[in-house]
């Protein structure tokens, strides 16, 4: 069974009973996170200052100026401020608070293997 946690025009967060992972889909990005990894992931995204990073990287050749490293040297996530704000909206519940599972302790953010 799939449990929808949050949804925006370009993304959704859902939990799968079969694999126990929390899946974050945003545009063409997919993150498969454990319950321990999700709070750190959400916090790291919510703490980004998009305007500041666009300013710092204004001279970058990339169209999207907000670069988020993935932990793999050859892959980075590139967003513009509007996309970052929508991703933050996805990671925030209707009351304006972080979508975090209260009974889960924080862990360092690591990308897990893909789960089918």
N, C-alpha and C positions, 0 to 999 in steps of 0.2 A: 504494500500500500504506500502511496505517496502522500505526504502532508505538505501542503503549500504554506510557506512561512511568510513570504512577501512577494510583491509583484509591482513592476513599473512597465512603462510602454516598451522598454527594450531589455527587460530582465525579469528573473524570478529566482526565488530561493525556495528550495523544497528539500524535505528529508525523506529518504527511502528506507522503509522498514527492512527490505531485503538485504541491503549492504550496510545499513546504519550510517551512511555518509550524509553530510549536508552538502547539497549541490547548489552552487551559485552560477547562474547563467546570466551573462550580460553581453549583449550584442553578439559578437562571435567568440567570446571568451567563456571558458568553462572551468570552474574551480570545484574540485571534489575534496571536501574537508571532513576530518573527524570532528566529533563534538568538542574535543579538546582544542583543536586547531582553529575552529570557527571564531571564537571570541578574539583571538589575537589577530586574525585576518581582518575582521570587522573593525577592530580598534585601529589597526595600521592604516586602513583606508580612510576612516572617519577623521583621523588626525592629520591627514594631508591638507596643506594649504595650497589649493590649486592656483590661485592668483599669484602667490609668491613663486611657485615653481614655473609658471608661465613667464613671469618676469625674469627669473634667473636664466631660463633657457630660451629667451627671446631670439637669440642669434643662432639657435640650432637649425640645422637644415630640415629637420623633421617638421611636418605640419602640426602634429600634436606635441605639445611642449612638456607635458607631464609624463615623466618616465618613472615607471615602477619596476624595480628589479624583481626577478622571479627566483633568484637563487641559481639559475642556470646562466652561464656566461653568454650564451648565444641567444637568449630570449628575454625580452623586456616587454612590459605592457605600456603602450603609449595611449594617452588620453588627452582630450582638451578639457578645459574647465567645465564646460556644460556636461560632458560625459561623466567627469568625476562627480559633479553634483548629483547627477541621476543615480550613479552607483551608490553614493552616500544616502540618497533617499531610499534606495532599495534596502540598505542595511540599517534603516531607521524605522521603527514602528509608527503607528498612527498617532501616538502621543508625543512623538518627537524624541523618544529615547532609543538607545542602541538596541538592536535586535540581538540579544544575548541570552543564552540559556543559563538562567541564574544558578543552577546546580552544577555547572561545569567550571572547573578550574582553568585558569589561563595557561597556555603552553606556548612555546616558541613556534612561530609560523613556519611550517614546512609544507611543501606540496606533496600530497600522497600520490600513490600510483592510481591510474585510472581504474575505476570500479564499474563493472558491468552488472 
